[in-house]
């Protein structure tokens, strides 16, 4: 049994998934204004409530990380993976 390495690029998959998340989030924000499509914007939001602040007196660094996973963003990721597999 021989192992063949795929010619597909990992960066292409990463960029396609990122594009799927952004496009899904955009479509979800459009869908929340339509009464019969509001369910597409249903999801969970999790992350840090209070940002982490580091005051160095010269510069202040603020770090806050939040994730919002909606149905449309999941659909966007699945579509991106499907497109990647077809490449």
NORGI-V910093 format. One line per field, one symbol per residue. phi: phi as a letter, one per 30 degrees, with the letter a starting at -180 (. if undefined). psi: psi as a letter, one per 30 degrees, with the letter a starting at -180 (. if undefined). burial: b if it has 9 or more other ideal C-beta (glycine too) atoms within 8 Angstrom, else e. A space follows every 10 residues. Layout:
# NORGI-V910093
phi->???
psi->???
burial->???
This chain:
# NORGI-V910093
phi->.cccddddcd dddedddddd dddddddddd dddcedcddd cdacbblddc ddcbccicbc cbbbbbbbcc dddddddddd ddddddd
psi->jkkkkkfkke eeeeeeeeee eeeeeeeeee fffkeggfff gkakklakek lkkjjgeekk kkkkkkkjjl eeeeeeeeee eeeeff.
burial->eeeeeeeeee ebbeebbebb bbbbbebbee bbeeeebbeb bebeeeebee eeeeeeeeee eebbeeebeb bbbbbbbbbb bebbeee
